[in-house]
C-alpha cells in the first residue's frame, strides 16, 4: 500500500491505491471502528489502554486485549496489508510506515488557515470542505462525540466568519445572531413580512427548545421591523407576540416584575381577541414566574376561575400551559398530600361554572393525588372518569396524562401488557399534541418500566432518540431517566445506566426534598447491585424506602422494601414501578 485516504465527514469511506473499499470488506465492526479511532487520533496513534477503554468500555483488561488483537487482525485483512495497523511500545498505530490523508485533517488545516485571517472567501472555501457530520452512523459511540462537536463548532465559526447566515441557521437553528442578521437583511431589502417571519421562527425555537426569549439586541431589531416605513403600530398578533418575546427576554435577565407585566398585557389582549395559542404562551410564562416565586397554586387558581367564567372556549389553552407545573407540584415534598385539597377547590369552581374542561382537570388531579398516596381503587375510579371527560371535551394533553396514570395503576396491579398498550396509545396522542416535548418522554418513562427485561433496551433506545430529537422538558423526563438507568443496569449496560443516573441526579438536585431524590437513590442502588456491590446497593434501597416513607409515598416505599427482601433472598428485584 502506498497511500490511504480516509473519509469520515458525512460517512465512512476508505480508499487505497486499489480503489475504495466496500462495506463488505469490514465484516467485523470493531475493525472498522479501530481504523476510525486511530484516523482521528493525533499522529494516528493512541495508547493501547485508551483504545480498549474507548471501544470496549467496562471490559476487563485481559478480555479487552483479546478483542483488540482480533480487531487489529481483521483491520489488517480489510486493508490488505500486514503493516496497516501496528502495535509498538504500548501504542496502536495506523499505517506507521505509510502516508495517510483524511478529510478531517484537510478540513481542520483549511480552517486553521482561514479563521485567523477573517477573510470571507478563505472561510467560505474552508467551510465547503465540511461534507457533513463526523461518522453519522456512529453517533452513539462516546468516543466519537467530542470530535464531532469540535468539528461542528469549527464549521459554525467558518459560516459566521463568511456571513453565511442561512447555512448557519440550517446548521444551528438556535443561533440567535444568525437569525438576527437575516432579520436585518430582509428588512434592508424591504421584505418586512419575511423579516417578521424570521423573528417568529426564532422566538418559537427559543421558547420551545430552551424556554427563553430573544435577547435585547434582537428585540431592538424586532422593534425596527414593527416601525418599518414609519408605521409605529402593528397588527394585534404582532403586538402580542412582541409582548411575549419581551416577557421571555426579561425572564432570561431575571427581571421578573417586567416579565410578569409584559405577560399580563399579552394575556389580556389574547383573551380579548380569542387568540388561544398566544394565551397559552402568556399563561405559561405567568405560571413559570409564579413557580419561581413559590406562588404557582394561587396563580393557577386565579387563572382557572377567570378563564372558565370569562372565556370558557379558551380554557384548554390555559390548562395545557399549566399542566407541567401541576405535575411538578405533585412530586414536590409531600406535594400530593396537599394537592387533593387544592384539586377539590378547583372542582368546586368548575362545578359552579358547569365547566367540563375544568371538571376534567380537577378530577385528574384528585386521582393523581390518590394514586401517589397509595389509594389505588379510588385513583382508578377518578382517573377513568377524568379520561372520559377529557375525551368528551377533546382535551388531548390531559387525555395523555390520564392514560399514563392508568398505566401506572395497571403496573401496580401486575397488568404489565395492558400498561404497555395504554402507553402506546398515549404516545401516539402525545406526538400530535401541543406539549409533545413534555408528554412523549413521560410515555417512554412508563414504557421502559412496563417492558419485559428482554425488550427494555429497545425501549431505552427509542426513548434516547426522543431525547435527541427535541429539547425535552427536564422535570417531565425524570421518570424516563430513572427507569432507563435501572433497565440498563439490569441488562449490564452499566456505562449507559450511569449516564442516565447522572442526568437524573443533576435534575433532581435542582429541587431537593421531593420524590425525585428518593427515586435517584433507588436507581443508584440498582446500578451498585449490577456492579456486584450488593451490600451497598441494599443499603441504598433502604435509604430510598425511608425517604419515600417520609414523603408518604407507600407504593414506592413498598417497591424498595420488596427489592431489599429479594436481594436478601439472592434475587435481582425488578424495575417495575407503580408511581414514581
RODO-2510 file (C-alpha; in nm, 4 decimals, decimal comma):
residues 580
     n   res          X          Y          Z
     1     x     0,0000     0,0000     0,0000
     2     x     0,1418     0,3374    -0,0930
     3     x    -0,1369     0,5679     0,0216
     4     x    -0,4507     0,5566     0,2333
     5     x    -0,7329     0,8084     0,2128
     6     x    -0,9981     0,8080     0,4840
     7     x    -1,3252     0,9980     0,4603
     8     x    -1,5201     1,0466     0,7849
     9     x    -1,7256     1,3622     0,7276
    10     x    -2,0740     1,2652     0,6142
    11     x    -1,9880     0,8947     0,6260
    12     x    -1,7016     0,6472     0,6467
    13     x    -1,5093     0,5521     0,3347
    14     x    -1,1563     0,4196     0,2871
    15     x    -0,9711     0,4399    -0,0420
    16     x    -0,6425     0,2628    -0,1198
    17     x    -0,4378     0,2558    -0,4359
    18     x    -0,6678    -0,0257    -0,5484
    19     x    -0,9755     0,1920    -0,5087
    20     x    -1,2474     0,2391    -0,2465
    21     x    -1,3128    -0,0418    -0,0001
    22     x    -1,6712    -0,1659     0,0003
    23     x    -1,8767    -0,2100     0,3169
    24     x    -1,8477    -0,5884     0,2833
    25     x    -1,4730    -0,5513     0,3334
    26     x    -1,5470    -0,4801     0,7019
    27     x    -1,7323    -0,7900     0,8262
    28     x    -1,6123    -0,7135     1,1810
    29     x    -1,7461    -0,3803     1,3040
    30     x    -1,4733    -0,3160     1,5608
    31     x    -1,2027    -0,3483     1,2926
    32     x    -1,3573    -0,0502     1,1119
    33     x    -1,4047     0,1313     1,4442
    34     x    -1,0372     0,0803     1,5236
    35     x    -0,9381     0,2427     1,1940
    36     x    -1,1770     0,5343     1,2577
    37     x    -1,0489     0,5911     1,6106
    38     x    -0,6846     0,5889     1,5011
    39     x    -0,7573     0,8104     1,1987
    40     x    -0,8902     1,0744     1,4406
    41     x    -0,6071     1,0391     1,6925
    42     x    -0,3062     1,2761     1,6874
    43     x    -0,0386     1,1328     1,4575
    44     x    -0,2791     0,8404     1,4023
    45     x    -0,1658     0,6665     1,7196
    46     x    -0,3307     0,6001     2,0550
    47     x    -0,2392     0,4250     2,3769
    48     x    -0,3424     0,0610     2,3947
    49     x    -0,5454     0,1143     2,7149
    50     x    -0,7198     0,4178     2,5655
    51     x    -0,8229     0,2134     2,2608
    52     x    -0,9608    -0,0680     2,4778
    53     x    -1,1498     0,1743     2,7046
    54     x    -1,2976     0,3527     2,4016
    55     x    -1,4057     0,0500     2,2005
    56     x    -1,4875    -0,1931     2,4834
    57     x    -1,5770     0,0217     2,7846
    58     x    -1,6146    -0,1654     3,1122
    59     x    -1,4478    -0,4816     2,9815
    60     x    -1,1627    -0,6298     3,1922
    61     x    -0,8162    -0,5587     3,0533
    62     x    -0,7448    -0,9189     2,9506
    63     x    -1,0730    -0,9539     2,7586
    64     x    -1,0269    -0,6088     2,6074
    65     x    -0,6757    -0,7035     2,4966
    66     x    -0,8075    -1,0146     2,3233
    67     x    -1,0688    -0,8080     2,1411
    68     x    -0,8057    -0,5559     2,0361
    69     x    -0,5850    -0,8253     1,8858
    70     x    -0,8819    -0,9576     1,6879
    71     x    -0,9695    -0,6071     1,5660
    72     x    -0,6089    -0,5470     1,4575
    73     x    -0,6048    -0,8775     1,2679
    74     x    -0,9294    -0,8033     1,0827
    75     x    -0,8288    -0,4418     1,0108
    76     x    -0,5066    -0,5627     0,8502
    77     x    -0,7052    -0,8096     0,6395
    78     x    -0,9529    -0,5423     0,5323
    79     x    -0,6721    -0,3044     0,4329
    80     x    -0,4799    -0,5979     0,2765
    81     x    -0,1543    -0,5037     0,4421
    82     x     0,0170    -0,6578     0,7455
    83     x     0,1687    -0,3181     0,8289
    84     x    -0,1668    -0,1357     0,8188
    85     x    -0,2022    -0,1400     1,1995
    86     x     0,0992    -0,1583     1,4246
    87     x     0,1394    -0,2435     1,7951
    88     x     0,4503    -0,0758     1,9342
    89     x     0,5532     0,0051     2,2932
    90     x     0,2003     0,0255     2,4315
    91     x     0,0631     0,2179     2,1323
    92     x    -0,1673     0,1192     1,8498
    93     x    -0,0643     0,2944     1,5260
    94     x    -0,2424     0,3267     1,1939
    95     x    -0,0080     0,2748     0,8973
    96     x     0,3158     0,3538     1,0852
    97     x     0,5221     0,3408     0,7673
    98     x     0,2726     0,4634     0,5097
    99     x     0,1257     0,8047     0,4159
   100     x    -0,2325     0,8728     0,5292
   101     x    -0,4685     1,1554     0,4439
   102     x    -0,8089     1,2200     0,5990
   103     x    -1,0811     1,4665     0,5108
   104     x    -1,0933     1,5710     0,8771
   105     x    -0,7290     1,6811     0,8703
   106     x    -0,7803     1,8603     0,5384
   107     x    -1,0837     2,0479     0,6760
   108     x    -0,9146     2,1432     1,0032
   109     x    -0,5973     2,2604     0,8262
   110     x    -0,8002     2,4834     0,5931
   111     x    -0,9986     2,6224     0,8879
   112     x    -0,6807     2,6893     1,0880
   113     x    -0,5517     2,8967     0,7966
   114     x    -0,8783     3,0760     0,7215
   115     x    -1,0205     3,1698     1,0611
   116     x    -0,7312     3,3875     1,1892
   117     x    -0,7359     3,5814     0,8618
   118     x    -1,1129     3,6539     0,8890
   119     x    -1,1072     3,6536     0,5083
   120     x    -1,4672     3,5685     0,3991
   121     x    -1,3539     3,3962     0,0784
   122     x    -1,1000     3,1758     0,2573
   123     x    -1,3563     3,0897     0,5255
   124     x    -1,6177     3,0089     0,2632
   125     x    -1,3728     2,7765     0,0838
   126     x    -1,2803     2,6035     0,4093
   127     x    -1,6470     2,5597     0,5026
   128     x    -1,7098     2,3928     0,1664
   129     x    -1,4814     2,1065     0,2756
   130     x    -1,7228     2,0091     0,5550
   131     x    -1,9192     1,7311     0,3872
   132     x    -2,1389     1,6535     0,6866
   133     x    -2,1286     1,5436     1,0487
   134     x    -1,8455     1,3194     1,1596
   135     x    -1,9248     0,9470     1,1267
   136     x    -2,3039     0,9925     1,1347
   137     x    -2,3595     0,6151     1,1617
   138     x    -2,1526     0,6081     1,4823
   139     x    -2,3108     0,8958     1,6705
   140     x    -2,3932     0,6627     1,9637
   141     x    -2,0245     0,5939     2,0272
   142     x    -1,8983     0,8018     2,3203
   143     x    -1,5515     0,8418     2,1671
   144     x    -1,6960     0,9992     1,8507
   145     x    -1,8967     1,2849     2,0053
   146     x    -1,6081     1,5072     2,1328
   147     x    -1,4515     1,5036     1,7863
   148     x    -1,7892     1,5585     1,6189
   149     x    -1,8738     1,8589     1,8365
   150     x    -1,5288     2,0139     1,7793
   151     x    -1,5735     1,9863     1,4039
   152     x    -1,9284     2,1227     1,4138
   153     x    -1,8069     2,4211     1,6171
   154     x    -1,5305     2,4876     1,3629
   155     x    -1,7803     2,4656     1,0774
   156     x    -2,0139     2,7112     1,2512
   157     x    -1,7255     2,9505     1,3097
   158     x    -1,6410     2,9412     0,9376
   159     x    -2,0021     3,0086     0,8416
   160     x    -2,0144     3,3028     1,0811
   161     x    -1,6877     3,4471     0,9546
   162     x    -1,8073     3,4214     0,5941
   163     x    -2,1531     3,5574     0,6865
   164     x    -2,3362     3,2533     0,5512
   165     x    -2,6309     3,3164     0,7794
   166     x    -2,8802     3,0913     0,6018
   167     x    -2,6470     2,7926     0,6270
   168     x    -2,5682     2,8788     0,9872
   169     x    -2,9372     2,8752     1,0774
   170     x    -2,9770     2,5429     0,8952
   171     x    -2,6808     2,4040     1,0894
   172     x    -2,7716     2,5541     1,4257
   173     x    -3,1378     2,6633     1,4376
   174     x    -3,0833     2,8212     1,7805
   175     x    -2,8085     3,0596     1,6664
   176     x    -2,9700     3,3905     1,7566
   177     x    -2,7092     3,6088     1,5850
   178     x    -2,7705     3,4326     1,2529
   179     x    -3,1471     3,4834     1,2800
   180     x    -3,0937     3,8465     1,3753
   181     x    -2,8671     3,9110     1,0776
   182     x    -3,1256     3,7545     0,8471
   183     x    -3,3915     3,9795     1,0007
   184     x    -3,1727     4,2838     0,9272
   185     x    -3,1059     4,1639     0,5733
   186     x    -3,4740     4,1054     0,4977
   187     x    -3,5631     4,4467     0,6370
   188     x    -3,2867     4,6246     0,4414
   189     x    -3,4283     4,4694     0,1252
   190     x    -3,7772     4,5943     0,2089
   191     x    -3,9106     4,2455     0,2829
   192     x    -4,0814     4,3260     0,6120
   193     x    -4,3123     4,0175     0,6236
   194     x    -4,0137     3,7863     0,5782
   195     x    -3,8202     3,9721     0,8484
   196     x    -4,1158     3,9313     1,0808
   197     x    -4,1449     3,5595     0,9991
   198     x    -3,7749     3,5173     1,0744
   199     x    -3,8299     3,6696     1,4180
   200     x    -4,1323     3,4451     1,4762
   201     x    -3,9266     3,1377     1,3825
   202     x    -3,6532     3,2373     1,6265
   203     x    -3,8959     3,3225     1,9043
   204     x    -4,0745     2,9887     1,8686
   205     x    -3,7485     2,7926     1,8685
   206     x    -3,6123     2,9715     2,1742
   207     x    -3,9365     2,9189     2,3621
   208     x    -3,9867     2,5528     2,2708
   209     x    -3,6253     2,4381     2,2821
   210     x    -3,4758     2,6497     2,5608
   211     x    -3,7705     2,8122     2,7364
   212     x    -3,6170     3,1583     2,6905
   213     x    -3,6864     3,4691     2,4859
   214     x    -3,4801     3,6739     2,2389
   215     x    -3,2058     3,8919     2,3815
   216     x    -3,2345     4,2751     2,3937
   217     x    -3,0419     4,3278     2,0688
   218     x    -3,2846     4,1024     1,8811
   219     x    -3,5777     4,2805     2,0454
   220     x    -3,4459     4,6106     1,9105
   221     x    -3,4322     4,4699     1,5569
   222     x    -3,7886     4,3458     1,6045
   223     x    -3,8986     4,6943     1,7090
   224     x    -3,7401     4,8295     1,3901
   225     x    -3,9416     4,5746     1,1912
   226     x    -4,2640     4,6880     1,3574
   227     x    -4,1820     5,0552     1,2906
   228     x    -4,0760     4,9974     0,9288
   229     x    -4,1983     5,2554     0,6755
   230     x    -4,2846     5,4981     0,9537
   231     x    -4,5679     5,2861     1,0923
   232     x    -4,5460     5,2744     1,4685
   233     x    -4,8475     5,0484     1,5010
   234     x    -4,8592     4,6806     1,4200
   235     x    -5,1372     4,4292     1,3916
   236     x    -5,2615     4,2691     1,7178
   237     x    -5,0878     3,9359     1,6591
   238     x    -4,7521     4,1074     1,6123
   239     x    -4,8128     4,3175     1,9203
   240     x    -4,8960     4,0149     2,1384
   241     x    -4,6000     3,8172     2,0060
   242     x    -4,3738     4,1107     2,0778
   243     x    -4,5001     4,1257     2,4374
   244     x    -4,4401     3,7522     2,4825
   245     x    -4,0881     3,7840     2,3428
   246     x    -4,0284     4,0779     2,5763
   247     x    -4,1513     3,8739     2,8732
   248     x    -3,9258     3,5796     2,7922
   249     x    -3,6286     3,8108     2,7480
   250     x    -3,6985     3,9651     3,0887
   251     x    -3,7088     3,6187     3,2478
   252     x    -3,3674     3,5470     3,0948
   253     x    -3,2358     3,8519     3,2793
   254     x    -3,4316     3,7562     3,5951
   255     x    -3,6344     4,0779     3,5683
   256     x    -3,9452     3,9012     3,6922
   257     x    -4,1629     4,2069     3,7551
   258     x    -4,1086     4,3304     3,3994
   259     x    -4,1677     3,9806     3,2635
   260     x    -4,4934     3,9496     3,4536
   261     x    -4,6170     4,2911     3,3357
   262     x    -4,5482     4,2089     2,9695
   263     x    -4,7072     3,8632     3,0008
   264     x    -5,0162     4,0073     3,1732
   265     x    -5,0556     4,2573     2,8874
   266     x    -5,0188     3,9794     2,6318
   267     x    -5,2711     3,7648     2,8194
   268     x    -5,5306     4,0447     2,8259
   269     x    -5,5028     4,1108     2,4529
   270     x    -5,5046     3,7392     2,3726
   271     x    -5,8267     3,6863     2,5707
   272     x    -5,9938     3,9899     2,4146
   273     x    -5,9076     3,8699     2,0636
   274     x    -5,9583     3,4989     2,1428
   275     x    -5,6009     3,4106     2,0462
   276     x    -5,5734     3,0678     2,2078
   277     x    -5,2123     2,9888     2,1297
   278     x    -5,0882     3,3305     2,2440
   279     x    -5,2978     3,2988     2,5601
   280     x    -5,1360     2,9642     2,6337
   281     x    -4,7892     3,1122     2,5899
   282     x    -4,8652     3,4093     2,8138
   283     x    -5,0223     3,1838     3,0784
   284     x    -4,7212     2,9539     3,0648
   285     x    -4,4886     3,2477     3,1299
   286     x    -4,7040     3,3655     3,4211
   287     x    -4,7044     3,0107     3,5575
   288     x    -4,3258     2,9954     3,5298
   289     x    -4,2846     3,3222     3,7196
   290     x    -4,5312     3,2095     3,9871
   291     x    -4,3464     2,8789     4,0193
   292     x    -4,0134     3,0584     4,0619
   293     x    -4,1699     3,2659     4,3398
   294     x    -4,3407     2,9726     4,5090
   295     x    -4,6856     3,1053     4,4181
   296     x    -4,7952     2,8651     4,1468
   297     x    -5,1114     2,7302     4,3103
   298     x    -5,2579     3,0693     4,3915
   299     x    -5,1736     3,1924     4,0407
   300     x    -5,3305     2,8904     3,8738
   301     x    -5,6454     2,9041     4,0852
   302     x    -5,6877     3,2685     3,9824
   303     x    -5,6406     3,1880     3,6121
   304     x    -5,8570     2,8762     3,6367
   305     x    -6,1548     3,0682     3,7755
   306     x    -6,1084     3,3649     3,5445
   307     x    -6,0914     3,1685     3,2198
   308     x    -6,3758     2,9218     3,2793
   309     x    -6,6131     3,2104     3,3511
   310     x    -6,4829     3,4789     3,1150
   311     x    -6,3574     3,2762     2,8160
   312     x    -6,4577     2,9107     2,8546
   313     x    -6,3632     2,8270     2,4954
   314     x    -6,0029     2,9254     2,5742
   315     x    -5,9814     2,7257     2,8979
   316     x    -5,7986     2,4281     2,7378
   317     x    -5,5167     2,6589     2,6235
   318     x    -5,4647     2,7832     2,9795
   319     x    -5,4898     2,4358     3,1305
   320     x    -5,2327     2,2918     2,8884
   321     x    -4,9960     2,5774     2,9686
   322     x    -5,0092     2,4853     3,3384
   323     x    -5,0075     2,1038     3,3117
   324     x    -4,6312     2,0730     3,3531
   325     x    -4,6365     2,2861     3,6704
   326     x    -4,9290     2,0829     3,8059
   327     x    -4,7412     1,7572     3,7518
   328     x    -4,4237     1,9028     3,9001
   329     x    -4,6110     2,0112     4,2127
   330     x    -4,7211     1,6511     4,2772
   331     x    -4,3593     1,5340     4,3010
   332     x    -4,2527     1,8111     4,5384
   333     x    -4,2048     1,7166     4,9031
   334     x    -4,5439     1,5724     5,0066
   335     x    -4,6917     1,7637     4,7128
   336     x    -4,9600     1,5033     4,6512
   337     x    -5,0777     1,5347     5,0126
   338     x    -5,1763     1,8992     4,9704
   339     x    -5,2802     1,8522     4,6054
   340     x    -5,6030     1,6737     4,6975
   341     x    -5,7454     1,9770     4,8791
   342     x    -5,6354     2,2109     4,6020
   343     x    -5,7913     1,9880     4,3354
   344     x    -6,1187     1,9760     4,5291
   345     x    -6,1247     2,3578     4,5362
   346     x    -6,0833     2,3616     4,1579
   347     x    -6,3550     2,1008     4,1172
   348     x    -6,5979     2,3106     4,3214
   349     x    -6,5253     2,6128     4,0991
   350     x    -6,5663     2,4026     3,7828
   351     x    -6,8957     2,2552     3,9050
   352     x    -7,0321     2,6009     3,9817
   353     x    -6,9370     2,7189     3,6334
   354     x    -7,0561     2,3947     3,4688
   355     x    -6,7132     2,3722     3,3016
   356     x    -6,6392     2,0286     3,1562
   357     x    -6,2688     2,1070     3,0911
   358     x    -6,2391     2,2365     3,4478
   359     x    -6,4023     1,9245     3,5931
   360     x    -6,1798     1,7034     3,3785
   361     x    -5,8592     1,8639     3,5007
   362     x    -5,9608     1,8802     3,8663
   363     x    -6,0763     1,5177     3,8669
   364     x    -5,7477     1,4065     3,7113
   365     x    -5,5543     1,5900     3,9829
   366     x    -5,7678     1,4254     4,2529
   367     x    -5,6965     1,0838     4,1020
   368     x    -5,3247     1,1508     4,0774
   369     x    -5,3099     1,2577     4,4416
   370     x    -5,4936     0,9400     4,5428
   371     x    -5,2579     0,7238     4,3346
   372     x    -4,9446     0,8717     4,4885
   373     x    -5,0980     0,8302     4,8336
   374     x    -5,1467     0,4586     4,7619
   375     x    -5,5284     0,4589     4,7258
   376     x    -5,5317     0,2622     4,4013
   377     x    -5,9036     0,1827     4,3848
   378     x    -6,0039     0,5459     4,4384
   379     x    -5,7394     0,6645     4,1933
   380     x    -5,8562     0,4266     3,9222
   381     x    -6,2175     0,5411     3,9512
   382     x    -6,1279     0,9103     3,9463
   383     x    -5,8740     0,8932     3,6648
   384     x    -6,1023     0,6776     3,4495
   385     x    -6,3785     0,9362     3,4991
   386     x    -6,1330     1,2150     3,4181
   387     x    -6,0321     1,0380     3,0973
   388     x    -6,3926     1,0172     2,9823
   389     x    -6,4321     1,3904     3,0434
   390     x    -6,1091     1,4710     2,8595
   391     x    -6,2238     1,2630     2,5632
   392     x    -6,5665     1,4284     2,5641
   393     x    -6,4113     1,7762     2,5785
   394     x    -6,1431     1,6762     2,3218
   395     x    -5,8590     1,7741     2,5554
   396     x    -5,5651     1,5880     2,4088
   397     x    -5,2903     1,6667     2,6616
   398     x    -5,4986     1,5762     2,9653
   399     x    -5,6110     1,2580     2,7883
   400     x    -5,2455     1,1552     2,7533
   401     x    -5,1845     1,2116     3,1240
   402     x    -5,4909     1,0038     3,2135
   403     x    -5,3630     0,7137     3,0054
   404     x    -5,0181     0,7433     3,1601
   405     x    -5,1569     0,7367     3,5152
   406     x    -5,3924     0,4473     3,4382
   407     x    -5,0902     0,2569     3,3071
   408     x    -4,9203     0,3140     3,6429
   409     x    -5,2254     0,1631     3,8098
   410     x    -5,2047    -0,1324     3,5701
   411     x    -4,8432    -0,1818     3,6770
   412     x    -4,9414    -0,1699     4,0439
   413     x    -5,1963    -0,4438     3,9728
   414     x    -4,9470    -0,6546     3,7783
   415     x    -5,1034    -0,5863     3,4367
   416     x    -4,7808    -0,5144     3,2504
   417     x    -4,9097    -0,5866     2,8974
   418     x    -5,2183    -0,3696     2,9476
   419     x    -4,9992    -0,0865     3,0777
   420     x    -4,7844    -0,1046     2,7636
   421     x    -5,0893    -0,0914     2,5367
   422     x    -5,2224     0,2163     2,7165
   423     x    -4,8851     0,3884     2,6952
   424     x    -4,8510     0,3234     2,3231
   425     x    -5,1920     0,4852     2,2727
   426     x    -5,0790     0,7756     2,4895
   427     x    -4,7561     0,8146     2,2924
   428     x    -4,9456     0,8341     1,9645
   429     x    -5,1697     1,1085     2,1079
   430     x    -4,8730     1,2897     2,2644
   431     x    -4,6887     1,3177     1,9326
   432     x    -4,9698     1,5258     1,7853
   433     x    -5,0226     1,7417     2,0920
   434     x    -4,9126     2,0945     2,1714
   435     x    -4,6987     1,9602     2,4562
   436     x    -4,5103     1,6805     2,2829
   437     x    -4,1798     1,7872     2,4390
   438     x    -4,3358     1,7187     2,7806
   439     x    -4,5649     1,4240     2,7169
   440     x    -4,3729     1,1919     2,4822
   441     x    -4,0877     1,1358     2,7252
   442     x    -4,3359     1,0732     3,0067
   443     x    -4,4838     0,7945     2,7935
   444     x    -4,1389     0,6443     2,7415
   445     x    -4,0860     0,6595     3,1174
   446     x    -4,3865     0,4339     3,1586
   447     x    -4,2965     0,2094     2,8657
   448     x    -3,9455     0,1329     2,9906
   449     x    -4,0858     0,0264     3,3276
   450     x    -4,3637    -0,1801     3,1706
   451     x    -4,1338    -0,3567     2,9231
   452     x    -4,0207    -0,7129     2,9792
   453     x    -3,6462    -0,7206     3,0621
   454     x    -3,5515    -0,8700     2,7242
   455     x    -3,7238    -0,5859     2,5346
   456     x    -3,6483    -0,2949     2,7688
   457     x    -3,3255    -0,1996     2,5894
   458     x    -3,5127    -0,1315     2,2648
   459     x    -3,7477     0,0964     2,4609
   460     x    -3,4470     0,2796     2,6083
   461     x    -3,3008     0,3249     2,2612
   462     x    -3,6306     0,4723     2,1395
   463     x    -3,6504     0,6973     2,4452
   464     x    -3,2944     0,8165     2,3924
   465     x    -3,3804     0,9033     2,0318
   466     x    -3,6713     1,1069     2,1668
   467     x    -3,4330     1,2976     2,3945
   468     x    -3,2122     1,3807     2,0980
   469     x    -3,4960     1,4640     1,8603
   470     x    -3,6283     1,7628     2,0543
   471     x    -3,5450     1,9661     2,3593
   472     x    -3,7262     1,7774     2,6323
   473     x    -3,8716     1,9282     2,9496
   474     x    -3,6239     1,8240     3,2198
   475     x    -3,8770     1,7637     3,5016
   476     x    -4,1003     1,5627     3,2679
   477     x    -3,8027     1,3431     3,1725
   478     x    -3,7327     1,2244     3,5264
   479     x    -3,9459     0,9091     3,5240
   480     x    -3,7827     0,8046     3,1965
   481     x    -3,4271     0,8747     3,3097
   482     x    -3,4758     0,6800     3,6332
   483     x    -3,6421     0,3894     3,4521
   484     x    -3,3755     0,3842     3,1802
   485     x    -3,0956     0,3829     3,4399
   486     x    -3,2488     0,0836     3,6183
   487     x    -3,3263    -0,1072     3,2964
   488     x    -2,9735    -0,0567     3,1613
   489     x    -2,8240    -0,1627     3,4949
   490     x    -3,0325    -0,4812     3,4990
   491     x    -2,9145    -0,5675     3,1464
   492     x    -2,5486    -0,4971     3,2273
   493     x    -2,5141    -0,1776     3,0201
   494     x    -2,3560    -0,0012     3,3145
   495     x    -2,1987     0,2994     3,1421
   496     x    -2,5324     0,3797     2,9822
   497     x    -2,7048     0,3341     3,3182
   498     x    -2,4575     0,5712     3,4843
   499     x    -2,5197     0,8365     3,2196
   500     x    -2,8973     0,8303     3,2751
   501     x    -2,8435     0,8285     3,6521
   502     x    -2,6084     1,1263     3,6278
   503     x    -2,8669     1,3230     3,4283
   504     x    -3,1436     1,2304     3,6730
   505     x    -2,9301     1,3292     3,9715
   506     x    -2,8484     1,6651     3,8133
   507     x    -3,2175     1,7435     3,7540
   508     x    -3,3258     1,6208     4,0977
   509     x    -3,0547     1,8356     4,2538
   510     x    -3,2357     2,1485     4,1367
   511     x    -3,5328     2,0666     4,3617
   512     x    -3,4161     1,8998     4,6812
   513     x    -3,6570     1,7300     4,9166
   514     x    -3,9048     1,5771     4,6718
   515     x    -3,9738     1,2264     4,5446
   516     x    -3,7168     1,2574     4,2670
   517     x    -3,4315     1,2460     4,5147
   518     x    -3,5649     0,9214     4,6597
   519     x    -3,6033     0,7814     4,3075
   520     x    -3,2390     0,8673     4,2327
   521     x    -3,1326     0,6748     4,5442
   522     x    -3,3307     0,3752     4,4198
   523     x    -3,1740     0,3891     4,0736
   524     x    -2,8269     0,4294     4,2225
   525     x    -2,8914     0,1177     4,4292
   526     x    -2,9771    -0,0793     4,1145
   527     x    -2,6539     0,0306     3,9482
   528     x    -2,4487    -0,0647     4,2563
   529     x    -2,6101    -0,4085     4,2665
   530     x    -2,5451    -0,4590     3,8957
   531     x    -2,1790    -0,3763     3,9576
   532     x    -2,1674    -0,6511     4,2199
   533     x    -2,1794    -0,4306     4,5300
   534     x    -2,4908    -0,5961     4,6711
   535     x    -2,4442    -0,4829     5,0303
   536     x    -2,4110    -0,1150     4,9390
   537     x    -2,6974    -0,1473     4,6900
   538     x    -2,9253    -0,2901     4,9569
   539     x    -2,8311    -0,0065     5,1927
   540     x    -2,9203     0,2487     4,9256
   541     x    -3,2542     0,0766     4,8672
   542     x    -3,3254     0,1011     5,2396
   543     x    -3,2413     0,4722     5,2244
   544     x    -3,4743     0,5205     4,9269
   545     x    -3,7530     0,3346     5,1086
   546     x    -3,7095     0,5541     5,4167
   547     x    -3,7220     0,8688     5,2015
   548     x    -4,0398     0,7514     5,0281
   549     x    -4,1912     0,6714     5,3695
   550     x    -4,1224     1,0250     5,4942
   551     x    -4,2780     1,1605     5,1745
   552     x    -4,5876     0,9440     5,2318
   553     x    -4,5425     0,7521     4,9059
   554     x    -4,6406     0,3969     5,0186
   555     x    -4,6312     0,2263     4,6780
   556     x    -4,2783     0,3457     4,6116
   557     x    -4,1710     0,2582     4,9638
   558     x    -4,3138    -0,0935     4,9320
   559     x    -4,1359    -0,1488     4,5994
   560     x    -3,7979    -0,0575     4,7509
   561     x    -3,8509    -0,2723     5,0607
   562     x    -3,9553    -0,5646     4,8445
   563     x    -3,6360    -0,5218     4,6419
   564     x    -3,4318    -0,5301     4,9648
   565     x    -3,6038    -0,8529     5,0650
   566     x    -3,5355    -1,0028     4,7219
   567     x    -3,1687    -0,9110     4,7497
   568     x    -3,1501    -1,0722     5,0913
   569     x    -3,3013    -1,3869     4,9358
   570     x    -3,0486    -1,3767     4,6494
   571     x    -3,2815    -1,2306     4,3820
   572     x    -3,2378    -0,9399     4,1448
   573     x    -3,5549    -0,7445     4,2109
   574     x    -3,7474    -0,5700     3,9382
   575     x    -3,7519    -0,2337     3,7695
   576     x    -4,1319    -0,2319     3,7655
   577     x    -4,2870     0,0705     3,9206
   578     x    -4,6278     0,1964     4,0166
   579     x    -4,5875     0,5661     4,0594
   580     x    -4,2525     0,7437     4,0802
***
